[in-house]
Amino acid sequence: MLDFQEELKKFKPSLEVEDIEDAVYQENLSDMTDLLREVMDQNNK
Amino acid sequence: MEYEYKQKIIYQSNYWYNDGLRKANMHDLSGAIVSLRRSLQYNRDNVAARNLLGLVYYGRGEVCEGLVEWIISKNFKAKDNIANYFIASIQSSESELENYNQVVKKFNQCLNYCQQDGEDLAIIQLKKIVVEQPNFLKAHQLLALLYLHTEQYARARQTLRTARKIDTTNEQTLLYMHELTQLRGKKLKDQTQKEETITYTLGNETIIQPVSARIKEAAGRNTILNILLGIIVGAAFVWFLIVPAVVTSKNHTTNRQLVEYSDQIAAKDAEISAQKSALAEYRSTNDESEETVQTAASTSDSYENLMLASSQYDSNQYNNSTIAEALLNVKRAALGAQGQARYDELVQSVFTPLCDELYATAVSQIQVANYASAIDSLNQVVSMIEGYNDGAALLNLGVAYAKNGDTENATTRFNQVVETYPNTDIAAAAKTALGGDSNVGAAAQ
């Protein structure tokens, strides 16, 4: 049996046009390359 | 070595991009998003993956999320990037973007309504949203959730079907559909259970009794009752509707036949009556003919007897008795004038002396009480000359009958005298004889 309130919590507000700019800036663009570089840097240290 | 790792990372990114592309082609948008995000986790510079991700978001109705990805993609690669085209397409129609913005605001408002127990308002709003933005997956999902919550299962099913068309493997959609299936099964089970059992309490115990047995018990009885009822209704229908009509029809036929037969009978009666009339006519004609024949025969006989009597008288060889015998067979009325004249002549010549002789003999016979002989003699006399001696013959004939004990003939003769010779001595004597004293006439001498 579904819990209505729990399911409701899964719904997040959608992005409005005004929020696009903030969303772009807040986007996490880290990828594996960055991770690898960090590892390499640590190894080099 | 770093290069090798970089190559492997790129390969992995491309691998997941391909997987994302494959899933996007199958409308598995949720799966495509996961694969493409993974692709970007390996290599954020994978512009193709980012563009595709933006497109997938756009396909799910999340335009702004798509725009975000395209803008980032454009930052990574400003030229020869399809993201420029996507952004330009959306920005070219300001009204459409504004409409979409309003839709998103309404959706966010619906979330607030739901959190404030305003499900009805949220449903109304969401219905409008899914009409304006048919591929807005989250709106469909929220609407389906609200329908499930308010037990509008049919509408929930329809909404979830639409949502599944947009994104075939979306976990939330599948979860709601599974819940719907379970709810429907449970409802059927409850209904069936309710129909199959009867629950009631008896004291401290709750008794659950299966209904099927009672239904089965009643089924046979109900069937028979229904059959009987059907027969009764059918019989009543036939009796009250069909039989009167049949009887009326038969009566009409019978009446018509009766009328026909009556007409025939009347015609026959008329015919019979006509035939009877004709028969009576024929009979009367026949009677007349017979009478004519008889008259003719009688005339012939009379003339023959007259001629016989005349020839006997003229021959002087016959006594008066013999001639009288022939004359008695003559009917005077059948003779013509000459015949009657000759008859009268012969009567005078034959009957008169003969009657004188016979009368004298009869008187003597009465006096000596030879009444039988007197009767014969006097009968001969009256047959020749009925009124012989002014009724004396008749009177003495009556006396002879009376003396002989033949009261009936005696009375007849006495009455004849009284009627024929009224106010005469003869009549008085006859009356005396009728009174009982037959010593009159010759008997008185």
Chai-1 contact restraints between the chains, C-beta under 6 A:
chainA,res_idxA,chainB,res_idxB,connection_type,confidence,min_distance_angstrom,max_distance_angstrom,comment,restraint_id
A,L2,B,E179,contact,1.0,0.0,6.0,A-B,restraint_1
A,F4,B,H149,contact,1.0,0.0,6.0,A-B,restraint_2
A,E7,B,L145,contact,1.0,0.0,6.0,A-B,restraint_3
A,L8,B,C114,contact,1.0,0.0,6.0,A-B,restraint_4
A,F11,B,L111,contact,1.0,0.0,6.0,A-B,restraint_5
A,F11,B,L142,contact,1.0,0.0,6.0,A-B,restraint_6
A,P13,B,N108,contact,1.0,0.0,6.0,A-B,restraint_7
A,S14,B,V104,contact,1.0,0.0,6.0,A-B,restraint_8
A,S14,B,F107,contact,1.0,0.0,6.0,A-B,restraint_9
A,L15,B,C64,contact,1.0,0.0,6.0,A-B,restraint_10
A,L15,B,E65,contact,1.0,0.0,6.0,A-B,restraint_11
A,E16,B,N101,contact,1.0,0.0,6.0,A-B,restraint_12
A,E16,B,V104,contact,1.0,0.0,6.0,A-B,restraint_13
A,V17,B,N101,contact,1.0,0.0,6.0,A-B,restraint_14
A,I20,B,C64,contact,1.0,0.0,6.0,A-B,restraint_15
A,I20,B,L67,contact,1.0,0.0,6.0,A-B,restraint_16
A,I20,B,V68,contact,1.0,0.0,6.0,A-B,restraint_17
A,A23,B,V68,contact,1.0,0.0,6.0,A-B,restraint_18
A,V24,B,V68,contact,1.0,0.0,6.0,A-B,restraint_19
A,V24,B,I71,contact,1.0,0.0,6.0,A-B,restraint_20
A,E27,B,I72,contact,1.0,0.0,6.0,A-B,restraint_21
A,L29,B,R44,contact,1.0,0.0,6.0,A-B,restraint_22
A,D31,B,Q41,contact,1.0,0.0,6.0,A-B,restraint_23
A,D31,B,N43,contact,1.0,0.0,6.0,A-B,restraint_24
A,D31,B,R44,contact,1.0,0.0,6.0,A-B,restraint_25
A,M32,B,I9,contact,1.0,0.0,6.0,A-B,restraint_26
A,M32,B,Y42,contact,1.0,0.0,6.0,A-B,restraint_27
A,L36,B,Y5,contact,1.0,0.0,6.0,A-B,restraint_28
